[in-house]
Amino acid sequence: AVEPAPPQVLELTFGSELAASPQEGVELTPVGTYFGGEPAQIQQYRWYRIVPRGPDPNNAELLEIAGTKRYMPTNDDVNHFLKFVWTPVSASGRMGEAVGITTRTPVARATGRH
């Protein structure tokens, strides 16, 4: 039997320029292509809030905030960047390399709220 390629995530994006600049209360649904045999029903999705530990942007903590594909940024996310990570899983249970994307801007306050 030919072993299928390990699962991969290709072309992962936030789906639009607008979504790459998230806003409180506006749902985010990342878009990507699964490649490598039959996908498992349940893929591994994680959302993180990037919490800086100081002035150095590289020194930040990833706080896990959701385990779903879709995510609605909350008031707690305002002024923070968000990161979405998809670990592809094949139907046979094989896991591929995790692929992550980070929002282009921090989460903005909902329009009309101050």
N, C-alpha and C positions, 0 to 999 in steps of 0.2 A: 504493500500500500504506500502511496505517496503521502508523505507528511506535509500538510498544508503549511504555508508560510506562517511565521509567528504573527499574531494579531498586531496591527499597527493602526495608529490614528493619523490620517492625512488631512492637511489643510484645515486645521482647527482655527476658527475665528469666532468673534462675538456675533457674526452675522451681518453687521453693518457698522459704519463709522459711528453712528449715533450710539449704538450699544457699547462701543469701546470707550465711550465717555458716559458712564452710568449715572443714574439719578435715583435718589431715594424713592421707593414705591413704584419704580418701573421695572417690570420683570425682565431678566436676562435669560436668553436661551442660546447657548453656544451651538455652533454648527461645525460638524466635522465629518469625515468619511472614514468608516470602518473598513479595514482591508485585512484579508488573511483568513479565508475559510468562513465557516458559519459563526456569526457572533452569538455569544451567550445572551439569554434574555435579560440578565442583569449585568450591566456594565458598572465599572467602579468610577463614580464621579465624586469630586471633592471641591468645595469652595472654601477659600481662605481669605481672611482679612489680613492685610499686611500692616503690622503694628511696628512702627519704628522704635528702636531702642535708644535712639540718640540722633545726633545730626548726620551721621553716616548712613545714607540710604541703603547701603549693602548690609548694614547691621540691623536686621528687622526680624520680627517673630511672625511666623505664619500661624494664625489662630483659625482652627477649623470651625466653620460656621454652618456648613450644610453638606449633605451627602446625596444631593439630587442633581439632575441635569439643569433644571431651571432654578433660578434664584431671584428673589425680590429683595433688593438692598433696603436695609432698615436705617433708622436714625443713627444707630450705633456705628453704621458703616460710613456715615458722612465724613468727608475729608480723608478717607483711607482708600488706598488702591485695593482692588480685589484680584485674586488669582483663582483660575479654574483649572483643575487637573483631571484629565481623563486617562484612566488606565484601561486599555482594551482587554477584554476577556473573551476567549473563544468558547464555543459550545462545549468543547472538550475540557474546558477549565484552564486552558493555558493562558498565561498573562503576558501581555506585551509591555513595551516600554511606556511609561507614563509620559504624556505630553501636556504641557501647561501653557496657559496664556495669561497675561496680566493686563488689566484695563489700562488704557492710555492715560486716563486722568483719574483723580480720586472721585469718589462718589459725591455728587452734588446734592444739596438740599432740595427737597421737593419744591417745585414752583409754587409761589404763593405762601411759603412758610419762611419765617425768619427766626 
